[in-house]
């Protein structure tokens, strides 16, 4: 490789690696289809992501509440806190733009969910 091309190659590799470690943005309005031990329901979730910080609002069978969370790469999580304890949603943004994840109801029950933008 010529000396003239070396700085360009380094710049290209730096940009390529930086893009692969960037967080996917889950901002928007989502419809979560939740299944907890055979009990199904939908929730409306709005999320706003800035860097690795997430803020949002949940409206569903667990009530209406604001939340905070975090993201890293394509993965994120947020916690709802209520009278019955903490409910933790973890998810991964898929290549098709949907989300797949898990939900944990204060360690008493676990479930799964899929989400797509809308609502």
MARTORPA-300293 format. One line per 5 residues: number of its first residue (from 1); their letters; for each residue x, y, z of N, C-alpha, C. Coordinates in Angstrom, 3 decimals, decimal comma. Each point is the difference from the previous one (the first is absolute). Layout:
MARTORPA-300293
NUM = A = X:Y:Z:X:Y:Z:X:Y:Z  ...
This chain:
MARTORPA-300293
1 = XXXXX = 0,859:-1,173:0,000:-0,859:1,173:0,000:0,897:1,225:0,000  -0,330:0,979:-0,821:0,818:1,207:-0,072:-0,203:0,851:1,246  0,999:0,831:0,281:-0,081:0,868:1,170:-1,149:0,993:-0,102  -0,393:0,359:-1,214:-1,098:0,950:-0,198:-1,343:-0,629:0,351  -0,150:-1,302:-0,206:-1,276:-0,677:0,270:-0,153:-0,404:1,467
6 = XXXXX = 1,084:-0,134:0,724:-0,059:-0,460:1,384:-0,876:0,878:0,889  0,124:1,349:-0,011:-0,894:0,806:0,849:-1,476:-0,168:-0,364  -0,289:-0,145:-1,277:-1,398:-0,199:-0,422:-0,529:-1,345:0,484  0,827:-1,023:-0,056:-0,418:-1,323:0,466:-0,263:0,024:1,504  0,864:0,680:0,739:-0,201:0,101:1,451:-1,282:0,757:0,312
11 = XXXXX = -0,257:1,098:-0,699:-1,230:0,767:0,204:-1,220:-0,851:-0,306  0,018:-0,742:-1,101:-1,111:-0,851:-0,384:-0,271:-1,051:1,077  1,054:-0,669:0,476:-0,176:-1,030:1,032:-0,529:0,599:1,304  0,467:1,186:0,351:-0,479:0,678:1,206:-1,483:0,304:-0,102  -0,426:0,521:-1,141:-1,422:0,295:-0,194:-0,837:-1,270:-0,004
16 = XXXXX = 0,497:-1,040:-0,623:-0,721:-1,267:-0,062:-0,171:-0,605:1,393  1,072:-0,026:0,785:-0,099:-0,539:1,357:-0,887:0,859:0,880  0,067:1,310:-0,130:-0,852:0,896:0,782:-1,461:-0,233:-0,293  -0,341:-0,223:-1,250:-1,401:-0,245:-0,375:-0,501:-1,308:0,580  0,854:-1,016:0,080:-0,465:-1,296:0,494:-0,245:0,015:1,509
21 = XXXXX = 0,614:0,937:0,750:-0,207:0,069:1,439:-1,044:1,038:0,396  -0,535:0,746:-0,942:-0,997:1,022:0,303:-1,306:-0,662:0,433  -0,713:0,653:0,891:-1,283:-0,526:0,451:-1,061:0,209:-1,069  -0,820:-1,010:-0,197:-1,165:0,155:-0,851:-0,976:0,902:0,739  -0,776:0,770:-0,710:-0,929:0,941:0,632:-1,390:-0,612:0,070
26 = XXXXX = -0,530:-0,161:1,212:-1,330:-0,580:0,190:-1,061:1,079:0,230  0,338:1,247:-0,296:-0,964:1,091:0,177:-1,241:-0,231:-0,855  -1,144:0,373:0,556:-1,250:-0,092:-0,744:-1,105:-0,599:0,841  -1,145:-0,173:-0,639:-1,169:-0,610:0,641:-0,069:-1,456:-0,422  -0,125:-0,868:0,983:0,026:-1,447:-0,236:-1,252:-0,661:0,572
31 = XXXXX = -0,416:-1,090:-0,619:-1,044:-0,867:0,537:0,698:-1,284:0,434  -0,012:-0,267:1,312:0,602:-1,201:0,560:-1,087:-1,071:0,115  0,183:-1,140:-0,642:-0,888:-1,156:0,147:0,668:-0,938:1,003  -0,559:-0,060:1,207:0,636:-0,681:1,127:-0,700:-1,328:0,284  0,803:-1,006:0,333:-0,510:-1,311:0,413:0,705:-0,386:1,296
36 = XXXXX = -0,770:-0,008:1,087:0,545:-0,374:1,300:-0,726:-1,245:0,469  0,676:-1,121:-0,101:-0,553:-1,288:0,429:-1,370:-0,264:-0,617  -0,131:0,261:-1,289:-1,243:-0,258:-0,718:-1,015:1,123:0,046  0,211:0,995:0,822:-0,876:1,169:0,067:0,555:1,045:-0,967  -0,822:0,436:-0,954:0,480:0,927:-1,013:-0,668:1,360:0,124
41 = XXXXX = 0,685:1,008:-0,478:-0,536:1,348:0,003:0,923:0,920:-0,774  -0,488:1,184:-0,267:0,783:1,003:-0,722:0,245:1,207:0,882  1,138:0,634:-0,227:0,338:1,241:0,698:0,484:1,009:-1,029  -0,309:1,261:0,254:0,515:1,100:-0,815:1,223:0,552:0,723  1,130:0,013:-0,680:1,247:0,457:0,606:0,627:1,044:-0,913
46 = XXXXX = 0,260:1,172:0,549:0,726:1,017:-0,760:1,380:0,137:0,630  1,021:0,034:-0,863:1,378:0,104:0,490:0,719:1,121:-0,738  0,862:0,674:0,736:0,861:1,032:-0,558:1,422:-0,344:0,428  0,857:-0,260:-0,979:1,372:-0,391:0,305:0,965:1,101:-0,388  0,877:0,329:0,931:1,095:0,941:-0,244:1,275:-0,676:0,457
51 = XXXXX = 0,819:-0,420:-0,953:1,200:-0,767:0,343:-0,405:-1,322:0,610  0,478:-0,270:1,204:-0,349:-1,251:0,674:-1,123:0,172:1,016  -0,577:1,202:0,104:-1,082:0,260:0,963:-1,359:-0,063:-0,691  -0,946:-0,641:0,665:-1,374:-0,117:-0,514:-0,956:0,577:1,038  -0,945:0,804:-0,460:-1,130:0,427:0,814:-1,256:-0,401:-0,758
56 = XXXXX = -1,094:-0,185:0,722:-1,197:-0,405:-0,703:-1,234:-0,049:0,867  -1,068:-0,483:-0,635:-1,287:-0,130:0,677:-0,616:-1,337:-0,396  -0,531:-0,707:0,992:-0,664:-1,286:-0,169:-1,475:0,173:0,304  -0,862:-0,551:-0,865:-1,450:-0,040:0,253:-0,484:-1,400:-0,352  -0,447:-0,733:1,031:-0,448:-1,365:-0,234:-0,659:-0,564:1,228
61 = XXXXX = -0,020:-1,325:0,106:-0,667:-0,672:1,112:0,637:0,320:1,352  1,243:0,477:-0,032:0,661:0,354:1,262:-0,205:1,465:0,348  -0,858:0,690:-0,739:-0,289:1,398:0,276:0,668:0,940:-0,981  0,117:1,249:0,394:0,660:1,038:-0,785:1,133:0,565:0,836  1,203:-0,061:-0,537:1,138:0,475:0,772:1,159:0,397:-0,898
66 = XXXXX = 0,778:0,953:0,466:1,228:0,381:-0,682:1,123:-0,917:0,474  1,049:-0,126:-0,814:1,124:-0,849:0,370:1,295:0,551:-0,579  1,095:-0,527:0,514:1,325:0,258:-0,557:0,656:-1,341:-0,270  0,951:0,003:-0,900:0,700:-1,228:-0,335:1,329:0,301:-0,659  0,585:-1,041:-0,556:1,297:0,156:-0,641:0,091:-0,898:-1,225
71 = XXXXX = 0,912:0,379:-0,904:0,219:-0,760:-1,223:1,491:-0,179:-0,221  0,333:-1,114:-0,625:1,381:-0,258:-0,392:-0,054:-0,886:-1,236  0,526:0,514:-1,101:-0,101:-0,747:-1,251:-1,458:-0,107:-0,406  -0,454:-1,185:-0,331:-1,403:-0,223:-0,358:-0,852:-0,404:1,201  0,606:-0,100:1,178:-0,702:-0,446:1,205:-0,383:1,189:0,880
76 = XXXXX = -1,122:-0,134:0,685:-0,446:1,047:0,928:-0,784:-0,646:1,123  -0,236:0,797:1,041:-0,892:-0,434:1,075:-0,581:1,220:0,685  -1,176:-0,198:0,600:-0,596:1,026:0,851:-0,779:-0,688:1,100  -0,221:0,733:1,084:-0,668:-0,562:1,169:-1,195:0,866:0,360  -1,155:-0,656:0,190:-1,203:0,663:0,514:-0,049:-0,284:1,493
81 = XXXXX = -0,248:1,015:0,797:-0,069:-0,187:1,445:-1,396:0,337:0,475  -0,627:-0,955:0,681:-1,359:0,207:0,493:-0,193:-0,632:1,359  -1,238:-0,028:0,438:-0,331:-0,549:1,319:0,335:-1,482:0,110  -0,097:-0,716:-1,118:0,248:-1,440:0,023:1,484:-0,335:-0,176  0,849:1,003:-0,156:1,427:-0,246:-0,184:0,479:0,492:-1,352
86 = XXXXX = 1,173:-0,453:-0,384:0,624:0,451:-1,244:-0,288:-0,969:-1,142  -0,297:0,552:-1,160:-0,196:-0,782:-1,215:1,096:0,412:-0,965  0,830:-0,964:-0,405:1,142:0,285:-0,857:-0,250:-0,516:-1,403  0,075:0,897:-0,957:-0,073:-0,344:-1,418:1,407:0,060:-0,574  0,421:-1,070:-0,660:1,264:-0,032:-0,733:-0,333:-0,354:-1,443
91 = XXXXX = 0,703:0,635:-0,935:-0,296:-0,274:-1,389:1,189:0,210:-0,911  -0,155:-0,515:-1,216:1,010:0,144:-1,038:-0,686:0,459:-1,273  0,499:1,093:-0,567:-0,509:0,497:-1,266:0,474:-0,941:-1,100  -0,941:-0,541:-0,765:0,303:-0,956:-1,056:0,316:0,727:-1,314  0,611:-0,705:-0,930:0,363:0,604:-1,286:-1,224:0,416:-0,811
96 = XXXXX = -1,171:-0,600:0,274:-1,219:0,373:-0,734:-0,747:1,169:0,652  0,590:0,591:1,061:-0,612:1,154:0,648:-0,943:-0,338:1,129  -0,207:-1,271:0,301:-0,830:-0,408:1,127:0,891:-0,186:1,227  -0,647:-0,208:1,132:0,717:-0,283:1,240:-0,478:-1,352:0,523  0,934:-0,779:0,519:-0,338:-1,242:0,709:0,662:0,079:1,360
101 = XXXXX = -0,732:-0,463:1,026:0,588:0,095:1,320:-0,708:-0,805:1,059  0,415:0,277:1,242:-0,543:-0,695:1,159:-0,528:1,018:1,000  -0,904:-0,481:0,830:-0,537:0,823:1,079:0,037:-0,819:1,284  0,407:0,650:1,092:0,099:-0,661:1,301:-0,831:0,801:0,994  -1,025:-0,640:0,570:-0,884:0,651:0,967:0,499:-0,257:1,417
106 = XXXXX = 0,924:0,826:0,438:0,534:-0,035:1,370:0,440:-1,396:0,420  0,497:-0,792:-0,950:0,462:-1,345:0,309:-1,111:-1,010:0,214  -1,268:0,425:-0,071:-1,122:-0,901:0,253:-0,487:-0,691:-1,263  0,213:0,623:-1,166:-0,420:-0,583:-1,269:0,846:0,610:-1,115  0,225:-0,807:-1,029:0,756:0,467:-1,147:-0,819:-0,216:-1,264
111 = XXXXX = 0,336:0,781:-1,017:-0,682:-0,139:-1,275:0,856:0,524:-1,129  -0,617:0,054:-1,164:0,674:0,493:-1,192:-0,888:1,045:-0,663  0,581:0,743:-0,916:-0,783:0,948:-0,780:0,657:0,244:-1,344  -0,817:0,429:-0,927:0,477:0,527:-1,277:-0,625:1,387:-0,130  0,684:0,867:-0,696:-0,508:1,364:-0,139:0,255:0,503:-1,412
116 = XXXX = -0,923:0,827:-0,457:0,220:0,684:-1,270:-0,487:1,430:0,131  0,572:0,844:-0,835:-0,365:1,413:0,063:-1,437:0,182:-0,445  -0,645:0,945:0,637:-1,403:0,288:-0,311:-0,646:0,612:1,219  -1,292:0,151:-0,096:-0,747:0,454:1,162:0,064:1,406:0,290
